[in-house]
Amino acid sequence: MSAMTTVPSYTPSLWVRLSHALPRLDLTMQMKDNLFVPDSWEYQQTLLVLSSLSAIALVISLLVVLSFLIHYCCCHRGDRSEGSEEEEEDEDASTGHGYSGKKGRGIGCVTWVAVASVTLCCVAIGIGFYGNSEANDGMYQLTSSLLTANYTLASIDLLISDTISGMQLSVSGPLTSMEELFTGSKPFLASTRNCRRLSENVINLLSSISLARASVDVGLGNDSISGASIIPLTPVPPSVAPTMVPTGGLMPSPFSPGWAANTLMVNEDYRWLSYVLLLLLDLIVCLFILLGLAKQARWLLILMTVLAWLALFLSWGSLGLETATVVALSDFCSDPNTFVVNSTHFNTGTSSDVLDYYLTCSRRMNSPFQQLLTQSQRALSNIHTHLSSLDRNALTQFPKAEKSLREVQQILNSTEGNFHQLVALLNCRGLNKDYIDSLKGLCYDGMEGLLYLSLYSFLSALAFTAILCSLPGAWRSFPSESEEYEDSDSESEDPFTSHQDSKRFLQWQPWL
């Protein structure tokens, strides 16, 4: 059943459908289906094949850089002797400062290539910052929805435990005292014992949906409702949320909303920090490139080369991880309910009716706890009727029973208030809204952020490939130490060089 029919308020986005439609190949290059089964080795093979595409692109980049290096080191070595005479003529015709001729044209070409590459890298950095922000927003919406669902489940568990403890207190305390006082009156004693029996029935019914228990069966014909039935409502794919020690008061289920939210918050901090460091590394490399070209310093060129190689490997590596994550996320987001129902039912044995009720929240479906809540409501109403009868008839004959009767009525009023809140919280609308919000955060903003980060990795990899291809030309065009030394000596030997240059400049200007 598709997600568009199972979740009325959620529809897969265009990017999810396009990524989900990508062909899948295993390591033997055989076609596989795109069903999201993260624990399957066959499915993991398809993700490995998609990630290996970035490794192939890295090899191609290395070959391109190597070809440019061979071209500048080997092919231009024979041109040095021929170009030396032309360079000397150009130097004689020049004023003695800077470079012209072939060196000028070479450094100009390298400069333009570097500027274009730096510009492309800056565009990629901007896209990366935006994608990181979008992914952060999506994960924040996901974790906040999971925490809200966890708060709802904790409230349900707290209401049930408070109600059960209050009913047990009334059974062991005031009702026992009333039974001792009504020993001589059979009608009053029968009413008191009915209140005890109904209270014990309410305790058993509410205990069957307590979230603090692992598995308690309820005798409702052939059906049984597990005590952990409501816990796995907002799961996270195992590929997104790895194993972590659970924190919180609920059951340590791998699909518990609180466990998943805490895990995602920790993972999001590491992801955000790693991408920020990668973006800053690219920005630093771009600054070194511009500074190295402006200063024409070889040590800056060497440092720039090392950082560019590191950024190139990190860019292609991050692209491989992002590709696998995007594809796996699109497979999950294309049909999330199927994975949630199958995984939760397999891990916890939860009834599929309970999961369908909370995941779909359709008006055509009745709550799986409706019969249980109806029986509890009737039992509380009958207790209230018996207590009203005892209040009217028994207190005139047994005035000592008034204190115990008032205590039972107070506990009953508190129990009815908790019961109405429990009915509202057990309704599917609140938890289903949290589930839909978590899907939107993960599959809309999170998916869009990952796509922008993938585009950033691709563009930065292309930019650094072009930069590394231009570095041999920059190294060849930069002046060597001997040339700088000769220039400085010639300038020091002729103290009138600046005067002669200014005189030539004045003679060249016709209007002066």
C-alpha positions in Angstrom: 0.0 0.0 0.0 1.5 3.3 -1.0 2.3 6.1 1.4 -0.1 8.5 -0.4 -3.1 6.2 0.6 -1.8 5.2 4.1 -0.9 8.7 5.2 -3.5 11.3 4.0 -1.5 14.3 5.1 1.8 13.2 3.7 2.8 12.7 0.0 6.3 11.9 -1.2 8.0 14.9 -2.8 9.2 15.0 -6.4 12.8 14.5 -5.3 11.9 11.5 -3.3 10.1 9.9 -6.3 13.0 10.7 -8.6 15.6 9.3 -6.2 13.4 6.3 -5.5 13.2 5.5 -9.2 17.0 5.2 -9.7 18.0 1.7 -10.9 19.7 -0.5 -8.3 22.5 -2.9 -8.9 24.2 -5.2 -6.5 27.9 -6.2 -6.6 27.3 -8.7 -9.3 25.7 -6.0 -11.5 22.2 -7.6 -11.3 19.1 -5.4 -11.0 17.4 -5.3 -7.6 14.2 -3.8 -6.3 14.2 -0.5 -4.4 12.3 -1.8 -1.4 13.7 -0.2 1.8 15.2 -3.1 3.8 18.2 -1.7 5.6 19.1 -5.0 7.4 19.3 -6.9 4.1 22.8 -7.4 2.6 21.4 -7.3 -0.9 20.0 -3.8 -0.2 23.3 -2.7 1.3 25.1 -3.8 -1.8 22.9 -1.5 -3.9 23.9 1.4 -1.7 27.6 0.4 -1.9 27.4 0.4 -5.7 25.9 3.9 -5.7 28.5 5.1 -3.3 31.3 3.7 -5.5 30.3 6.1 -8.3 32.0 8.9 -6.4 35.1 6.7 -6.1 35.1 6.3 -9.9 34.8 10.0 -10.2 37.7 10.5 -7.8 39.9 8.2 -10.0 38.9 10.2 -13.1 39.8 13.4 -11.3 43.2 12.0 -10.3 43.9 10.9 -13.9 43.0 14.4 -15.2 45.3 16.1 -12.7 48.1 13.6 -13.5 47.7 14.2 -17.2 48.1 18.0 -16.7 51.1 17.4 -14.4 52.8 15.3 -17.1 51.9 17.8 -19.7 53.6 20.7 -17.8 56.6 18.7 -16.6 57.4 16.8 -19.8 56.0 18.6 -22.8 57.1 22.1 -21.7 60.6 21.1 -20.7 61.8 21.2 -24.4 60.4 24.6 -24.8 62.5 26.2 -22.2 65.6 26.7 -24.4 63.6 28.1 -27.3 61.6 30.4 -25.0 64.7 31.6 -23.1 65.8 33.8 -26.0 62.3 35.3 -26.4 62.0 35.9 -22.7 65.4 37.7 -22.7 64.2 40.0 -25.5 61.0 40.6 -23.7 62.9 41.4 -20.5 65.2 43.8 -22.4 62.2 45.6 -23.9 60.5 45.8 -20.5 61.4 48.1 -17.6 62.9 45.3 -15.6 59.8 44.8 -13.3 57.3 42.1 -13.5 56.9 39.4 -16.3 55.8 39.6 -19.8 55.8 37.5 -22.9 55.2 33.8 -22.4 55.5 34.1 -18.6 53.0 36.9 -18.5 50.6 35.0 -20.7 51.1 31.8 -18.5 50.5 33.5 -15.2 47.5 35.3 -16.7 46.0 32.0 -17.8 46.7 30.4 -14.5 45.2 33.4 -12.7 42.0 33.3 -14.7 41.6 29.5 -14.2 42.2 29.9 -10.5 39.8 32.8 -10.2 37.1 30.8 -12.0 37.7 27.8 -9.8 37.6 29.8 -6.7 34.4 31.4 -7.8 32.9 28.0 -8.4 34.1 26.8 -5.0 32.6 29.9 -3.3 29.2 29.1 -5.0 29.5 25.5 -3.8 30.3 26.8 -0.3 27.2 28.9 -0.3 25.1 26.0 -1.5 26.7 23.9 1.2 25.8 26.3 4.0 22.2 26.5 2.7 21.9 22.7 2.5 23.4 22.3 5.9 20.8 24.7 7.3 18.0 22.9 5.5 19.1 19.6 6.8 19.4 21.0 10.3 15.9 22.4 10.1 14.5 19.1 9.0 16.3 17.2 11.8 15.1 19.7 14.3 11.5 19.2 13.2 12.0 15.5 13.3 13.5 15.5 16.8 11.0 17.9 18.2 8.1 15.8 16.8 9.6 12.7 18.3 10.0 14.4 21.7 6.4 15.6 21.5 5.3 12.1 20.8 7.5 10.8 23.7 5.9 13.4 26.0 2.4 12.3 25.0 3.3 8.6 25.7 4.9 9.6 29.0 1.7 11.5 29.9 -0.4 8.5 29.1 1.8 6.3 31.2 1.8 8.8 34.1 -2.0 9.1 34.0 -2.5 5.4 34.0 -0.1 4.8 36.9 -1.7 7.6 38.9 -5.1 6.2 38.3 -4.1 2.7 39.1 -2.4 3.7 42.3 -5.4 5.8 43.4 -7.8 2.9 42.7 -5.6 0.5 44.6 -5.5 3.0 47.5 -9.2 3.2 47.6 -9.6 -0.6 47.6 -7.1 -1.2 50.3 -8.1 1.7 52.5 -11.6 3.3 52.5 -13.5 0.4 50.9 -12.0 -2.1 53.3 -13.1 0.1 56.3 -16.6 0.5 54.8 -16.9 -3.3 54.5 -16.0 -3.7 58.2 -18.6 -1.0 59.1 -21.4 -2.5 56.9 -20.9 -6.0 58.2 -24.4 -6.1 59.8 -26.2 -4.7 56.7 -26.1 -7.0 53.7 -27.5 -4.4 51.1 -24.8 -1.9 52.0 -22.2 -4.5 52.2 -23.1 -5.8 48.8 -22.9 -2.3 47.3 -19.4 -1.8 48.9 -18.2 -5.2 47.6 -19.5 -4.3 44.1 -17.5 -1.1 44.3 -14.4 -3.1 45.2 -15.0 -5.6 42.4 -15.5 -2.8 39.9 -12.4 -0.9 41.1 -10.3 -4.1 40.7 -11.8 -4.5 37.2 -10.8 -0.9 36.3 -7.3 -1.5 37.6 -7.0 -4.6 35.4 -8.3 -2.8 32.4 -6.0 0.2 32.8 -3.0 -2.0 33.5 -3.4 -3.6 30.1 -2.5 -0.4 28.3 0.1 0.8 30.8 3.3 1.8 28.9 5.4 0.8 31.9 4.7 -2.9 31.3 6.2 -5.1 28.6 3.3 -7.3 27.7 0.0 -7.7 29.5 -2.9 -9.4 27.8 -6.5 -8.3 28.2 -9.3 -10.7 28.1 -11.4 -9.2 25.4 -12.6 -12.3 23.6 -9.8 -13.6 21.3 -8.0 -10.3 21.0 -5.2 -9.2 23.2 -3.6 -5.8 23.5 0.1 -5.6 24.4 1.2 -3.1 27.0 3.9 -2.0 24.6 1.4 -1.5 21.8 1.6 2.3 21.8 5.4 2.7 22.1 6.7 2.1 18.6 4.7 4.8 16.9 7.3 7.2 15.5 10.3 5.1 14.5 13.5 6.2 12.6 15.2 4.0 10.0 18.2 2.2 11.4 20.3 3.7 8.7 19.5 7.2 10.1 19.5 6.4 13.8 22.3 4.0 14.9 22.5 2.1 18.2 22.7 4.2 21.3 22.1 3.7 25.0 18.5 4.8 25.7 17.8 7.7 28.1 14.4 8.3 29.6 11.8 6.6 31.6 10.1 4.6 28.9 10.8 1.2 27.6 14.2 1.0 25.8 12.7 -0.1 22.5 14.7 0.7 19.3 11.6 2.4 18.0 10.8 4.5 21.1 10.3 8.2 20.1 12.4 9.4 23.1 15.2 7.1 22.3 15.2 8.0 18.6 15.0 11.8 19.4 18.0 11.6 21.7 20.0 9.5 19.2 19.2 11.9 16.3 20.2 15.0 18.3 23.6 13.5 19.1 24.0 12.5 15.4 22.9 15.9 14.2 25.5 17.6 16.3 28.3 15.5 14.7 26.9 15.9 11.2 26.5 19.7 11.6 30.0 20.1 13.0 31.6 17.9 10.3 30.0 19.9 7.5 30.9 23.2 9.0 34.6 22.2 9.3 34.5 20.9 5.7 33.0 24.2 4.5 35.6 26.2 6.5 38.4 24.1 5.0 37.2 24.9 1.5 37.0 28.6 2.3 40.5 28.6 3.8 41.9 26.8 0.7 40.2 29.5 -1.5 41.8 32.3 0.5 45.2 30.6 0.3 44.8 30.3 -3.5 44.1 34.0 -3.9 46.9 35.0 -1.5 49.4 32.6 -3.2 48.7 34.0 -6.7 48.9 37.5 -5.4 52.2 37.0 -3.6 53.6 34.5 -6.1 55.0 32.6 -3.1 56.0 29.0 -3.7 55.5 28.0 0.0 51.9 29.2 -0.2 51.6 27.2 -3.4 52.8 24.0 -1.6 50.4 24.5 1.3 47.6 25.2 -1.1 48.4 22.0 -3.0 48.2 19.9 0.2 44.9 21.4 1.3 43.4 21.2 -2.1 44.2 17.5 -2.3 42.7 17.0 1.1 39.6 18.9 0.1 39.3 17.0 -3.1 39.3 13.6 -1.3 36.8 14.8 1.3 34.5 16.3 -1.4 34.3 13.0 -3.3 34.0 11.0 -0.2 31.2 13.1 1.2 29.4 12.9 -2.1 29.5 9.0 -1.9 28.0 9.1 1.6 25.4 11.6 0.6 24.4 9.6 -2.4 23.8 6.5 -0.4 21.9 8.5 2.3 19.7 10.2 -0.2 18.8 7.0 -2.0 18.1 5.1 1.3 16.1 8.1 2.6 14.0 8.2 -0.6 13.3 4.5 -0.3 12.0 5.0 3.2 10.1 8.2 2.5 8.3 6.7 -0.6 6.4 4.3 1.6 7.2 4.9 5.3 4.2 3.1 6.8 5.1 -0.3 5.3 8.6 -0.2 6.9 7.2 1.1 10.2 4.5 -1.6 10.5 6.7 -4.4 9.4 9.7 -3.5 11.6 7.6 -2.7 14.7 5.6 -5.8 14.4 8.7 -7.9 13.9 10.6 -6.4 16.8 7.8 -6.0 19.4 5.0 -8.2 18.2 2.6 -5.2 18.2 -0.7 -5.7 16.6 -1.0 -4.3 13.1 -4.4 -2.9 13.9 -2.9 -0.7 16.6 -0.2 0.5 14.3 -2.6 1.2 11.4 -4.8 3.2 13.7 -2.1 5.5 14.9 -0.2 5.7 11.5 -3.3 6.4 9.4 -5.8 7.9 11.9 -8.6 7.2 9.5 -12.2 8.1 10.5 -13.3 4.7 9.2 -11.2 2.9 11.8 -12.2 2.5 15.4 -9.7 2.8 18.2 -8.4 -0.6 19.3 -8.8 0.6 22.9 -12.4 1.6 22.4 -13.9 -1.5 24.0 -11.5 -1.4 26.9 -12.2 2.3 27.6 -15.9 1.7 27.3 -15.7 -1.0 29.9 -13.7 1.2 32.2 -16.1 4.1 31.8 -19.1 1.8 32.6 -17.3 0.5 35.7 -16.5 4.0 36.9 -20.2 5.0 36.3 -21.4 2.0 38.3 -19.0 2.8 41.1 -20.3 6.3 41.2 -23.9 5.0 41.3 -23.2 2.7 44.2 -21.5 5.4 46.1 -24.4 7.8 45.6 -26.8 5.2 46.9 -24.6 4.6 50.0 -24.4 8.4 50.5 -28.2 8.7 50.5 -29.1 5.6 52.6 -26.2 4.3 54.6 -24.9 7.5 56.3 -28.0 7.9 58.4 -27.5 4.5 59.9 -23.7 4.4 59.9 -22.4 8.0 60.4 -18.9 6.6 61.0 -18.7 5.6 57.4 -18.9 9.2 56.1 -15.2 9.8 56.2 -14.3 6.6 54.2 -17.1 7.3 51.8 -15.9 10.9 51.1 -12.4 9.5 50.5 -13.7 7.0 48.0 -15.7 9.7 46.2 -12.7 12.0 46.1 -10.5 9.3 44.6 -13.3 8.5 42.1 -13.6 12.1 41.0 -9.8 12.3 40.5 -9.9 9.0 38.6 -12.7 10.2 36.3 -10.7 13.4 35.5 -7.6 11.3 34.7 -9.7 9.0 32.6 -11.1 11.7 30.4 -7.5 13.0 29.8 -6.4 9.5 29.0 -9.2 9.1 26.4 -8.1 12.3 24.7 -4.5 11.3 24.7 -5.2 7.8 23.4 -6.9 9.3 20.4 -4.9 9.0 17.2 -5.0 12.6 16.2 -2.2 13.8 18.5 0.3 11.0 17.9 -0.5 10.9 14.2 0.2 14.6 13.9 3.6 14.1 15.5 4.2 11.2 13.1 3.3 13.3 10.0 5.4 16.2 11.3 8.4 13.9 11.8 8.0 12.5 8.2 7.8 16.0 6.8 10.9 17.1 8.6 12.8 14.1 7.5 11.5 13.6 4.0 11.0 17.3 2.9 13.6 19.6 4.6 16.0 16.8 5.4 15.9 15.4 1.9 16.3 18.8 0.3 19.2 19.6 2.6 21.0 16.4 1.6 20.5 17.1 -2.1 22.0 20.6 -1.7 24.9 19.1 0.2 25.4 16.6 -2.6 25.5 19.4 -5.1 28.0 21.3 -2.9 30.3 18.2 -2.8 30.1 17.8 -6.6 30.8 21.4 -7.4 33.6 21.7 -4.9 35.2 18.5 -6.3 35.1 20.0 -9.8 36.6 23.3 -8.5 39.4 21.6 -6.7 40.1 19.4 -9.7 40.5 22.5 -11.9 42.7 24.1 -9.2 45.0 21.2 -9.0 45.2 21.1 -12.8 46.3 24.8 -12.8 48.9 24.4 -10.1 51.8 23.1 -12.3 51.3 26.1 -14.6 51.4 28.4 -11.6 54.6 26.8 -10.3 56.2 27.1 -13.7 55.1 30.8 -14.1 56.2 31.9 -10.6 59.7 33.5 -10.5 62.5 31.3 -9.0 64.7 32.4 -6.2 67.7 33.0 -8.6 65.6 35.3 -10.8 64.4 37.3 -7.8 68.0 37.5 -6.6 69.3 38.8 -10.0 66.5 41.4 -10.1 67.3 42.7 -6.7 71.1 42.9 -7.6 70.4 44.8 -10.8 68.2 47.3 -8.9 70.8 47.7 -6.2 73.7 48.2 -8.7 71.8 51.0 -10.6 70.6 53.6 -8.1 69.2 55.7 -10.9 66.8 53.1 -12.2 63.8 54.7 -10.6 64.9 58.1 -12.0 65.3 56.7 -15.5 61.9 55.0 -15.4 60.3 58.2 -14.3 62.1 60.0 -17.2 60.9 57.5 -19.7 57.4 57.8 -18.4 57.5 61.6 -18.8 58.8 61.3 -22.3 56.1 58.8 -23.2 53.3 61.2 -22.2 52.7 63.6 -25.1 50.8 66.1 -23.0 53.5 66.6 -20.4 
